[in-house]
Amino acid sequence: MLDQSMVVIGAGPLPELLMRGACTTLAEAFGVPLSTIAVGESPQSFLADLHRDGPRLVRLAGDSGRVAVDGSCWIDALGAWRAPTLLLATPLADGAIPGVVPAYLALCQSRRVPLIGLIQIGGAWRLSERRRDGLPWSGWMADQGNEGLDALVTVLQRQLRR
């Protein structure tokens, strides 16, 4: 169970069905409702009410690093509002992590986004390779089903208590 809301973003624009499925699974595992907001919506008005209705998981659909016509950017707003955030990433077909993942991680860090975790969705979980890439992985979850979920939720709950 969560005692605060969290926003889930992708490292780049992730496939819609993959992200929706992962967020649904995470929300069920944490026992909280899931809501979705598109990157085209105003981050300021949404984040002002993030914690109003109790803990929930919020899926941000689209590229959170994109700068809107009005100059706003979701990653900037997540950092400014100190919104707890999960970053989801998918591996390439060969199992390697694409360069967009460390780039998004660096962007989040530079904007002071409070990252709760970095999660690999799908592909094979190769712990030795994930350690070698030097990124702060929280764990892995299957793109379908619940494989890897229990261990991931345990790690995320521990990271939330910090």
Backbone as a printed PyTorch tensor [residue, N CA C, xyz], in Angstrom:
tensor([[[  0.8310,  -1.1870,   0.0000],
         [  0.0000,   0.0000,   0.0000],
         [  0.8780,   1.2550,   0.0000]],

        [[  0.4930,   2.2210,  -0.7750],
         [  1.2060,   3.4960,  -0.8440],
         [  0.5960,   4.4890,   0.1440]],

        [[  1.4280,   5.3410,   0.7120],
         [  0.9000,   6.4090,   1.5570],
         [  1.0200,   7.7720,   0.8730]],

        [[  1.4800,   7.7650,  -0.3860],
         [  1.5660,   8.9860,  -1.1780],
         [  1.3830,   8.6330,  -2.6460]],

        [[  0.9870,   9.6010,  -3.4350],
         [  0.8280,   9.3740,  -4.8690],
         [  2.1860,   9.3600,  -5.5460]],

        [[  2.2590,   8.6340,  -6.6610],
         [  3.4760,   8.5940,  -7.4760],
         [  3.0960,   8.7610,  -8.9360]],

        [[  3.9740,   9.4130,  -9.6810],
         [  3.8040,   9.5900, -11.1160],
         [  4.7480,   8.6230, -11.8170]],

        [[  4.2500,   7.9800, -12.8710],
         [  5.0530,   7.0300, -13.6400],
         [  5.2970,   7.6210, -15.0230]],

        [[  6.5820,   7.7290, -15.3810],
         [  6.9520,   8.2490, -16.6980],
         [  7.8070,   7.2120, -17.4190]],

        [[  7.8650,   7.3370, -18.7250],
         [  8.7140,   6.4600, -19.5160],
         [ 10.0110,   7.1560, -19.8880]],

        [[ 11.0480,   6.3690, -20.0810],
         [ 12.3160,   6.8880, -20.5950],
         [ 12.1300,   7.0340, -22.1020]],

        [[ 11.5950,   8.1630, -22.4960],
         [ 11.1810,   8.3600, -23.8730],
         [  9.7470,   7.8870, -24.0090]],

        [[  9.1650,   8.0550, -25.1750],
         [  7.7890,   7.6020, -25.3630],
         [  7.7300,   6.0710, -25.4860]],

        [[  7.2650,   5.4130, -24.4270],
         [  7.1380,   3.9520, -24.4460],
         [  5.8670,   3.5590, -25.1880]],

        [[  5.8260,   2.3320, -25.7280],
         [  4.5930,   1.8690, -26.3680],
         [  3.4150,   1.9500, -25.3870]],

        [[  2.3070,   2.4940, -25.8460],
         [  1.1300,   2.7410, -25.0070],
         [  0.6480,   1.4980, -24.2640]],

        [[  0.4680,   0.4000, -24.9750],
         [ -0.0480,  -0.8120, -24.3260],
         [  0.9120,  -1.3530, -23.2790]],

        [[  2.1870,  -1.2840, -23.5470],
         [  3.1890,  -1.7660, -22.6010],
         [  3.1640,  -0.9320, -21.3190]],

        [[  3.1500,   0.3760, -21.4700],
         [  3.1490,   1.2470, -20.2950],
         [  1.8440,   1.1190, -19.5160]],

        [[  0.7290,   1.0740, -20.2190],
         [ -0.5620,   0.9310, -19.5440],
         [ -0.6130,  -0.3630, -18.7480]],

        [[ -0.1520,  -1.4580, -19.3560],
         [ -0.1510,  -2.7460, -18.6630],
         [  0.7430,  -2.7450, -17.4360]],

        [[  1.9290,  -2.1760, -17.5590],
         [  2.8600,  -2.1190, -16.4230],
         [  2.2870,  -1.2720, -15.2960]],

        [[  1.6910,  -0.1440, -15.6380],
         [  1.1250,   0.7350, -14.6080],
         [ -0.0820,   0.0980, -13.9300]],

        [[ -0.8990,  -0.6040, -14.6890],
         [ -2.0420,  -1.3060, -14.1030],
         [ -1.5590,  -2.3510, -13.1120]],

        [[ -0.5520,  -3.1100, -13.4950],
         [  0.0120,  -4.1400, -12.6130],
         [  0.6040,  -3.5180, -11.3540]],

        [[  1.3380,  -2.4240, -11.4900],
         [  1.9300,  -1.7520, -10.3260],
         [  0.8530,  -1.1860,  -9.3980]],

        [[ -0.1770,  -0.5680,  -9.9670],
         [ -1.2530,  -0.0110,  -9.1400],
         [ -1.9470,  -1.1160,  -8.3500]],

        [[ -2.2140,  -2.2420,  -9.0000],
         [ -2.8390,  -3.3700,  -8.3030],
         [ -1.9250,  -3.8930,  -7.2010]],

        [[ -0.6380,  -3.9940,  -7.4730],
         [  0.3120,  -4.5000,  -6.4810],
         [  0.3980,  -3.5760,  -5.2660]],

        [[  0.2760,  -2.2740,  -5.4820],
         [  0.3210,  -1.3100,  -4.3820],
         [ -1.0490,  -1.0670,  -3.7540]],

        [[ -2.1050,  -1.5890,  -4.3790],
         [ -3.4460,  -1.4220,  -3.8320],
         [ -3.9800,  -0.0010,  -3.9210]],

        [[ -3.6420,   0.6820,  -5.0140],
         [ -4.1000,   2.0610,  -5.2010],
         [ -4.7400,   2.2060,  -6.5780]],

        [[ -5.5990,   3.2200,  -6.7470],
         [ -6.1680,   3.4550,  -8.0700],
         [ -5.1120,   3.9900,  -9.0420]],

        [[ -5.3920,   3.7710, -10.3120],
         [ -4.5230,   4.2560, -11.3830],
         [ -5.2690,   5.3260, -12.1600]],

        [[ -4.6200,   6.4400, -12.3980],
         [ -5.1790,   7.4550, -13.2790],
         [ -4.1510,   7.7650, -14.3570]],

        [[ -4.6300,   8.3780, -15.4190],
         [ -3.7600,   8.6900, -16.5510],
         [ -3.9360,  10.1490, -16.9280]],

        [[ -2.8420,  10.7800, -17.2750],
         [ -2.8860,  12.1380, -17.8060],
         [ -1.9210,  12.1940, -18.9950]],

        [[ -2.3110,  12.9350, -20.0000],
         [ -1.4780,  13.0740, -21.1980],
         [ -0.5160,  14.2440, -21.0320]],

        [[  0.6330,  14.1430, -21.6770],
         [  1.6320,  15.2150, -21.5740],
         [  1.1230,  16.5410, -22.1340]],

        [[  0.0660,  16.5150, -22.9220],
         [ -0.5080,  17.7510, -23.4530],
         [ -1.2780,  18.5560, -22.4200]],

        [[ -1.6010,  17.9370, -21.2870],
         [ -2.3180,  18.6300, -20.2120],
         [ -1.3470,  19.4940, -19.4110]],

        [[ -1.8910,  20.4620, -18.7150],
         [ -1.0650,  21.3650, -17.9050],
         [ -0.5000,  20.6390, -16.6920]],

        [[  0.8210,  20.5780, -16.5620],
         [  1.3910,  19.9060, -15.3910],
         [  1.1300,  20.6690, -14.0950]],

        [[  1.1120,  21.9850, -14.1450],
         [  0.9720,  22.7760, -12.9200],
         [ -0.3670,  22.5330, -12.2340]],

        [[ -1.4600,  22.6160, -12.9860],
         [ -2.7690,  22.4340, -12.3570],
         [ -2.9610,  20.9960, -11.8850]],

        [[ -2.4450,  20.0430, -12.6330],
         [ -2.5920,  18.6460, -12.2220],
         [ -1.7760,  18.3540, -10.9650]],

        [[ -0.5330,  18.7660, -10.9450],
         [  0.3310,  18.4590,  -9.8080],
         [ -0.0940,  19.1940,  -8.5400]],

        [[ -0.7600,  20.3290,  -8.6800],
         [ -1.2660,  21.0380,  -7.5060],
         [ -2.2790,  20.1800,  -6.7490]],

        [[ -2.9840,  19.3080,  -7.4620],
         [ -4.0110,  18.4480,  -6.8540],
         [ -3.5820,  16.9910,  -6.7400]],

        [[ -2.3150,  16.6910,  -6.9420],
         [ -1.8450,  15.3020,  -6.9890],
         [ -2.2190,  14.5080,  -5.7500]],

        [[ -2.0750,  15.0740,  -4.5860],
         [ -2.2950,  14.3260,  -3.3440],
         [ -3.6850,  14.5520,  -2.7460]],

        [[ -4.5270,  15.3120,  -3.4170],
         [ -5.8430,  15.6760,  -2.8840],
         [ -6.7510,  14.4760,  -2.6320]],

        [[ -6.8110,  13.5430,  -3.5450],
         [ -7.7520,  12.4240,  -3.4410],
         [ -7.1330,  11.1760,  -2.8420]],

        [[ -6.0650,  11.3100,  -2.1050],
         [ -5.4150,  10.1520,  -1.5000],
         [ -4.3950,   9.5350,  -2.4360]],

        [[ -3.6720,   8.5470,  -1.9390],
         [ -2.6100,   7.9210,  -2.7320],
         [ -3.1350,   7.2640,  -4.0110]],

        [[ -2.4070,   7.4500,  -5.0790],
         [ -2.7270,   6.8160,  -6.3630],
         [ -1.4680,   6.7680,  -7.2100]],

        [[ -1.5440,   5.9700,  -8.2420],
         [ -0.4750,   5.8990,  -9.2270],
         [ -0.9750,   6.6510, -10.4510]],

        [[ -0.1650,   7.5430, -10.9730],
         [ -0.5590,   8.3490, -12.1250],
         [  0.3680,   8.0290, -13.2830]],

        [[ -0.2140,   7.5600, -14.3690],
         [  0.5600,   7.2630, -15.5810],
         [  0.5710,   8.5060, -16.4560]],

        [[  1.7650,   8.9860, -16.7530],
         [  1.9020,  10.1230, -17.6550],
         [  2.1040,   9.5680, -19.0630]],

        [[  1.1060,   9.7580, -19.9120],
         [  1.1380,   9.2140, -21.2720],
         [  1.8290,  10.1950, -22.2150]],

        [[  2.8830,   9.7300, -22.8570],
         [  3.6110,  10.5580, -23.8040],
         [  5.0270,  10.8370, -23.3320]],

        [[  5.6840,  11.7280, -24.0370],
         [  7.0870,  12.0590, -23.7790],
         [  7.1810,  13.1560, -22.7200]],

        [[  7.5220,  12.7760, -21.5080],
         [  7.5530,  13.7220, -20.3830],
         [  8.6640,  14.7610, -20.5110]],

        [[  9.6120,  14.5440, -21.3790],
         [ 10.7010,  15.4970, -21.5690],
         [ 10.4270,  16.5380, -22.6390]],

        [[  9.3120,  16.3790, -23.3470],
         [  8.9650,  17.2960, -24.4310],
         [  8.5580,  18.6630, -23.8750]],

        [[  9.0390,  19.7040, -24.4970],
         [  8.6610,  21.0630, -24.1050],
         [  7.4290,  21.4610, -24.9100]],

        [[  6.3850,  21.8960, -24.2030],
         [  5.1290,  22.2870, -24.8420],
         [  5.2590,  23.6690, -25.4780]],

        [[  4.2580,  24.0280, -26.2680],
         [  4.2330,  25.3210, -26.9490],
         [  4.3220,  26.4670, -25.9390]],

        [[  3.7040,  26.2920, -24.7690],
         [  3.7240,  27.3500, -23.7530],
         [  5.0200,  27.3690, -22.9390]],

        [[  5.9560,  26.4710, -23.2770],
         [  7.2430,  26.4270, -22.5890],
         [  7.2900,  25.5080, -21.3910]],

        [[  6.1420,  24.9090, -21.0440],
         [  6.1240,  24.0040, -19.8890],
         [  6.6780,  22.6370, -20.2770]],

        [[  7.1560,  21.9340, -19.2830],
         [  7.7030,  20.5940, -19.4830],
         [  7.3670,  19.7770, -18.2380]],

        [[  6.8540,  18.5810, -18.4360],
         [  6.4570,  17.7520, -17.3040],
         [  7.6230,  17.4260, -16.3850]],

        [[  8.7840,  17.1270, -16.9330],
         [  9.9150,  16.7830, -16.0590],
         [ 10.3040,  17.9820, -15.1950]],

        [[ 10.2810,  19.1750, -15.7590],
         [ 10.5440,  20.3690, -14.9530],
         [  9.5220,  20.4940, -13.8250]],

        [[  8.2500,  20.2800, -14.1600],
         [  7.1820,  20.4080, -13.1630],
         [  7.2800,  19.3260, -12.0870]],

        [[  7.6110,  18.1000, -12.4700],
         [  7.7590,  17.0250, -11.4780],
         [  8.8420,  17.3770, -10.4650]],

        [[  9.9180,  17.9740, -10.9390],
         [ 10.9770,  18.4020, -10.0320],
         [ 10.5520,  19.5730,  -9.1640]],

        [[  9.8930,  20.5550,  -9.7590],
         [  9.4680,  21.7400,  -9.0100],
         [  8.4510,  21.3860,  -7.9260]],

        [[  7.5430,  20.4530,  -8.2430],
         [  6.5150,  20.0470,  -7.2840],
         [  6.9960,  18.9180,  -6.3760]],

        [[  8.2240,  18.4370,  -6.5990],
         [  8.7800,  17.3310,  -5.7950],
         [  7.8460,  16.1190,  -5.8040]],

        [[  7.3330,  15.7860,  -6.9750],
         [  6.4010,  14.6680,  -7.1220],
         [  7.1710,  13.3540,  -7.1980]],

        [[  6.9180,  12.4220,  -6.2810],
         [  7.5880,  11.1140,  -6.3310],
         [  7.3280,  10.4560,  -7.6900]],

        [[  8.3890,   9.9710,  -8.3260],
         [  8.3060,   9.5160,  -9.7140],
         [  9.0070,   8.1820,  -9.9160]],

        [[  8.3750,   7.3350, -10.7280],
         [  8.9860,   6.0870, -11.1880],
         [  9.3280,   6.2610, -12.6600]],

        [[ 10.4970,   5.7890, -13.0620],
         [ 10.9410,   5.8630, -14.4530],
         [ 10.9660,   4.4550, -15.0270]],

        [[ 10.1900,   4.2250, -16.0940],
         [ 10.1260,   2.9170, -16.7390],
         [ 10.9850,   2.9060, -17.9930]],

        [[ 11.6290,   1.7670, -18.2460],
         [ 12.5090,   1.6290, -19.4030],
         [ 12.3290,   0.2580, -20.0320]],

        [[ 12.5020,   0.1890, -21.3290],
         [ 12.4510,  -1.0910, -22.0300],
         [ 13.8030,  -1.3580, -22.6890]],

        [[ 14.2330,  -2.6150, -22.6610],
         [ 15.5000,  -2.9500, -23.3060],
         [ 15.3260,  -3.0920, -24.8180]],

        [[ 16.4340,  -3.0650, -25.5180],
         [ 16.4370,  -3.3580, -26.9490],
         [ 16.2490,  -4.8580, -27.1480]],

        [[ 16.0600,  -5.2790, -28.3870],
         [ 15.8480,  -6.6970, -28.6850],
         [ 17.0060,  -7.5730, -28.2170]],

        [[ 18.2260,  -7.0380, -28.2170],
         [ 19.3860,  -7.8290, -27.7840],
         [ 19.6050,  -7.7850, -26.2690]],

        [[ 18.7040,  -7.0980, -25.5460],
         [ 18.8040,  -7.0230, -24.0910],
         [ 19.5430,  -5.8060, -23.5770]],

        [[ 20.2010,  -5.0750, -24.4690],
         [ 20.9300,  -3.8720, -24.0490],
         [ 19.9440,  -2.7510, -23.7110]],

        [[ 20.3860,  -1.8420, -22.8950],
         [ 19.5610,  -0.6900, -22.5260],
         [ 19.9010,   0.4580, -23.4740]],

        [[ 18.8840,   1.0350, -24.1380],
         [ 19.1600,   2.1140, -25.0870],
         [ 19.6470,   3.3800, -24.3900]],

        [[ 20.3520,   4.2140, -25.1220],
         [ 20.9260,   5.4360, -24.5790],
         [ 19.9120,   6.4250, -24.0340]],

        [[ 18.6620,   6.3120, -24.4680],
         [ 17.6360,   7.2180, -23.9670],
         [ 17.4040,   7.0280, -22.4680]],

        [[ 17.6830,   5.8430, -21.9370],
         [ 17.4430,   5.5880, -20.5090],
         [ 18.3970,   6.4070, -19.6310]],

        [[ 19.7220,   6.3030, -19.8120],
         [ 20.5820,   7.1630, -18.9920],
         [ 20.3730,   8.6510, -19.2830]],

        [[ 19.9640,   8.9890, -20.5070],
         [ 19.7020,  10.3950, -20.8280],
         [ 18.5040,  10.9120, -20.0300]],

        [[ 17.4460,  10.1280, -19.9690],
         [ 16.2750,  10.5300, -19.1840],
         [ 16.5950,  10.5770, -17.6990]],

        [[ 17.3690,   9.6300, -17.2370],
         [ 17.7750,   9.6230, -15.8330],
         [ 18.5450,  10.9090, -15.5110]],

        [[ 19.4720,  11.2850, -16.3730],
         [ 20.2480,  12.5160, -16.1720],
         [ 19.3480,  13.7490, -16.2190]],

        [[ 18.3770,  13.7450, -17.1250],
         [ 17.4400,  14.8640, -17.2130],
         [ 16.6350,  14.9870, -15.9180]],

        [[ 16.1410,  13.8550, -15.4250],
         [ 15.3900,  13.8620, -14.1580],
         [ 16.2650,  14.3630, -13.0110]],

        [[ 17.4800,  13.8980, -12.9520],
         [ 18.3820,  14.3220, -11.8780],
         [ 18.6970,  15.8130, -11.9800]],

        [[ 18.9030,  16.3060, -13.1920],
         [ 19.2310,  17.7260, -13.3580],
         [ 18.0500,  18.6270, -13.0030]],

        [[ 16.8400,  18.0980, -13.1090],
         [ 15.6330,  18.8610, -12.7740],
         [ 15.1450,  18.5690, -11.3520]],

        [[ 15.9450,  17.7870, -10.6160],
         [ 15.6570,  17.4550,  -9.2170],
         [ 14.3330,  16.7100,  -9.0330]],

        [[ 14.0100,  15.8480,  -9.9960],
         [ 12.8260,  14.9960,  -9.8740],
         [ 13.1290,  13.9340,  -8.8180]],

        [[ 12.2750,  13.7780,  -7.8090],
         [ 12.5210,  12.7620,  -6.7810],
         [ 12.1960,  11.3590,  -7.3110]],

        [[ 13.1900,  10.7320,  -7.9260],
         [ 12.9920,   9.4000,  -8.4990],
         [ 12.9670,   8.3560,  -7.3930]],

        [[ 11.8800,   7.6110,  -7.3540],
         [ 11.7340,   6.5130,  -6.4030],
         [ 12.4010,   5.2680,  -6.9600]],

        [[ 12.3140,   5.0870,  -8.2860],
         [ 12.9200,   3.9080,  -8.8650],
         [ 13.0140,   3.9530, -10.3730]],

        [[ 13.9100,   3.1280, -10.8880],
         [ 14.0960,   2.8990, -12.3170],
         [ 13.7680,   1.4350, -12.5560]],

        [[ 12.7980,   1.1760, -13.4280],
         [ 12.2700,  -0.1740, -13.6080],
         [ 12.4030,  -0.6080, -15.0600]],

        [[ 12.9520,  -1.8050, -15.2650],
         [ 12.9940,  -2.3980, -16.6030],
         [ 11.6980,  -3.1620, -16.8140]],

        [[ 11.0420,  -2.9010, -17.9410],
         [  9.8290,  -3.6300, -18.3000],
         [ 10.1470,  -4.5290, -19.4770]],

        [[  9.9030,  -5.8140, -19.2890],
         [ 10.0860,  -6.7720, -20.3610],
         [ 11.5420,  -7.1240, -20.6000]],

        [[ 11.7320,  -7.9890, -21.5670],
         [ 13.0750,  -8.4810, -21.8500],
         [ 13.5660,  -9.3710, -20.7280]],

        [[ 14.7730,  -9.8270, -20.8470],
         [ 15.3610, -10.6720, -19.7980],
         [ 16.0490,  -9.7790, -18.7740]],

        [[ 15.8890, -10.1100, -17.5090],
         [ 16.5570,  -9.3670, -16.4360],
         [ 17.9270,  -9.9840, -16.2470]],

        [[ 18.9370,  -9.2530, -16.6700],
         [ 20.3240,  -9.7160, -16.5600],
         [ 21.0250,  -8.8520, -15.5270]],

        [[ 21.0040,  -9.3260, -14.2950],
         [ 21.4960,  -8.5340, -13.1750],
         [ 22.9340,  -8.0700, -13.3750]],

        [[ 23.7930,  -8.9530, -13.8770],
         [ 25.1980,  -8.5540, -14.0490],
         [ 25.3280,  -7.4200, -15.0690]],

        [[ 24.5310,  -7.4520, -16.1360],
         [ 24.5710,  -6.3710, -17.1300],
         [ 23.9890,  -5.0810, -16.5690]],

        [[ 22.9200,  -5.2070, -15.7790],
         [ 22.3190,  -4.0070, -15.1820],
         [ 23.2810,  -3.3690, -14.1870]],

        [[ 24.0210,  -4.1700, -13.4520],
         [ 25.0220,  -3.6040, -12.5390],
         [ 26.1400,  -2.9240, -13.3280]],

        [[ 26.5150,  -3.5240, -14.4310],
         [ 27.6060,  -2.9930, -15.2480],
         [ 27.2290,  -1.6550, -15.8970]],

        [[ 25.9500,  -1.4690, -16.2320],
         [ 25.5910,  -0.2020, -16.8820],
         [ 25.5520,   0.9750, -15.9020]],

        [[ 25.6390,   0.6870, -14.6000],
         [ 25.7940,   1.7370, -13.5990],
         [ 24.5540,   2.5580, -13.2900]],

        [[ 23.3980,   2.1350, -13.7690],
         [ 22.1690,   2.8770, -13.4940],
         [ 21.5290,   2.3650, -12.2010]],

        [[ 20.7840,   3.2000, -11.5080],
         [ 20.2020,   2.8140, -10.2140],
         [ 18.9080,   2.0050, -10.3500]],

        [[ 19.0220,   0.8050, -10.8740],
         [ 17.8560,  -0.0420, -11.1160],
         [ 17.1860,  -0.4600,  -9.8140]],

        [[ 15.8650,  -0.4180,  -9.8230],
         [ 15.0830,  -0.9520,  -8.7010],
         [ 14.7220,  -2.3990,  -8.9670]],

        [[ 14.6370,  -2.7540, -10.2380],
         [ 14.2890,  -4.1230, -10.5840],
         [ 13.6350,  -4.2150, -11.9440]],

        [[ 12.9250,  -5.3050, -12.1020],
         [ 12.3830,  -5.7000, -13.3980],
         [ 10.9850,  -6.2500, -13.2040]],

        [[ 10.1630,  -6.0940, -14.2250],
         [  8.8740,  -6.7750, -14.2600],
         [  8.6090,  -7.2310, -15.6860]],

        [[  7.9450,  -8.3720, -15.7860],
         [  7.6260,  -8.9210, -17.0990],
         [  6.6770,  -7.9760, -17.8290]],

        [[  6.7290,  -7.9940, -19.1640],
         [  5.7990,  -7.1500, -19.9100],
         [  4.3850,  -7.7120, -19.8630]],

        [[  4.2410,  -8.9910, -19.5030],
         [  2.9350,  -9.6170, -19.2810],
         [  3.0660, -10.5650, -18.1040]],

        [[  2.0670, -10.5800, -17.2610],
         [  2.1270, -11.4470, -16.0910],
         [  2.8070, -10.7490, -14.9290]],

        [[  3.0310, -11.5050, -13.8680],
         [  3.5580, -10.9150, -12.6330],
         [  4.9750, -11.3350, -12.2960]],

        [[  5.6880, -11.9390, -13.2330],
         [  7.0550, -12.3700, -12.9490],
         [  7.9170, -11.1600, -12.5780]],

        [[  8.6570, -11.2870, -11.4930],
         [  9.5360, -10.2220, -11.0220],
         [  8.8490,  -9.1660, -10.1720]],

        [[  7.5170,  -9.2120, -10.0990],
         [  6.7630,  -8.1490,  -9.4460],
         [  6.9520,  -8.1070,  -7.9320]],

        [[  6.9050,  -9.2460,  -7.2700],
         [  7.0190,  -9.2530,  -5.8020],
         [  8.3370,  -8.6410,  -5.3380]],

        [[  9.4270,  -9.0510,  -5.9640],
         [ 10.7400,  -8.5100,  -5.5850],
         [ 10.8040,  -7.0100,  -5.8690]],

        [[ 10.2480,  -6.5870,  -6.9920],
         [ 10.2550,  -5.1710,  -7.3560],
         [  9.4650,  -4.3360,  -6.3480]],

        [[  8.2760,  -4.7980,  -5.9810],
         [  7.4410,  -4.0560,  -5.0310],
         [  8.1450,  -3.9350,  -3.6830]],

        [[  8.8110,  -4.9960,  -3.2500],
         [  9.5560,  -4.9550,  -1.9870],
         [ 10.6420,  -3.8800,  -2.0360]],

        [[ 11.3830,  -3.8360,  -3.1280],
         [ 12.4450,  -2.8260,  -3.2830],
         [ 11.8480,  -1.4180,  -3.3110]],

        [[ 10.7660,  -1.2310,  -4.0560],
         [ 10.1560,   0.0990,  -4.1520],
         [  9.6110,   0.5660,  -2.8040]],

        [[  9.0100,  -0.3430,  -2.0470],
         [  8.5060,   0.0340,  -0.7190],
         [  9.6520,   0.4710,   0.1890]],

        [[ 10.7650,  -0.2190,   0.0960],
         [ 11.9430,   0.1640,   0.8860],
         [ 12.4480,   1.5440,   0.4450]],

        [[ 12.4760,   1.7900,  -0.8610],
         [ 12.9530,   3.0780,  -1.3650],
         [ 12.0030,   4.2190,  -0.9790]],

        [[ 10.7270,   3.9260,  -0.8790],
         [  9.7610,   4.9480,  -0.4730],
         [  9.9380,   5.3630,   0.9810]],

        [[ 10.4090,   4.4590,   1.8100],
         [ 10.5950,   4.7570,   3.2350],
         [ 11.8190,   5.6290,   3.4920]],

        [[ 12.6950,   5.7850,   2.5230],
         [ 13.9130,   6.5960,   2.7010],
         [ 13.5890,   8.0580,   2.8280]]])
